[in-house]
């Protein structure tokens, strides 16, 4: 039996606000979790807006 392609798993996506310690501004990051709660993927950095964060998540499989 061939292994399953991990990109076909059902993932739970979380978009979280992150407060900058420098100036208190809010940035966003995303994390995708497997059904068992393990981190499958996450953003490589923070984003200034939720829209930018969601666009990056889409580029990485969100909503696919």
C-alpha positions as CSV (number, residue, x, y, z in Angstrom):
1,X,0.0,0.0,0.0
2,X,1.4,3.4,-1.0
3,X,1.6,6.1,1.7
4,X,-1.0,8.8,1.7
5,X,-0.1,12.3,0.5
6,X,0.0,14.4,3.7
7,X,-1.5,17.4,2.0
8,X,-4.9,15.5,1.7
9,X,-5.3,15.5,5.5
10,X,-8.1,17.5,7.0
11,X,-6.4,20.3,8.9
12,X,-7.6,22.8,11.5
13,X,-6.3,26.3,10.8
14,X,-5.8,29.0,13.4
15,X,-5.2,32.6,12.8
16,X,-3.7,34.2,15.9
17,X,-2.9,37.8,16.8
18,X,0.6,38.4,18.1
19,X,1.5,41.5,20.1
20,X,4.8,43.0,19.3
21,X,6.9,43.5,22.4
22,X,8.6,46.6,20.8
23,X,5.6,48.8,20.3
24,X,2.5,46.8,21.3
25,X,1.3,46.6,17.7
26,X,-0.8,43.6,16.5
27,X,0.6,41.2,13.9
28,X,-0.9,37.9,12.6
29,X,0.4,34.4,12.1
30,X,-1.2,31.1,11.1
31,X,-0.8,27.6,12.2
32,X,-2.3,24.4,10.7
33,X,-2.9,21.4,13.0
34,X,-3.6,17.8,12.2
35,X,-6.6,16.0,13.6
36,X,-4.4,14.7,16.4
37,X,-3.4,18.3,17.4
38,X,0.2,18.2,16.0
39,X,1.5,21.2,14.1
40,X,1.5,20.4,10.4
41,X,2.6,23.8,9.1
42,X,2.9,27.4,10.2
43,X,3.7,30.8,8.8
44,X,7.3,31.6,8.5
45,X,6.8,35.1,9.9
46,X,4.2,37.6,11.1
47,X,1.9,39.7,8.9
48,X,0.7,43.2,9.4
49,X,-2.9,42.4,8.5
50,X,-5.2,39.4,8.8
51,X,-5.8,39.6,5.1
52,X,-2.1,39.2,4.3
53,X,-1.9,36.3,6.8
54,X,-4.9,34.5,5.2
55,X,-3.5,35.0,1.7
56,X,-0.2,33.4,2.8
57,X,-2.2,30.5,4.4
58,X,-4.1,30.1,1.1
59,X,-0.8,29.9,-0.8
60,X,0.1,27.1,1.7
61,X,-3.1,25.0,1.3
62,X,-5.8,26.9,3.4
63,X,-9.2,26.4,1.9
64,X,-7.9,23.9,-0.7
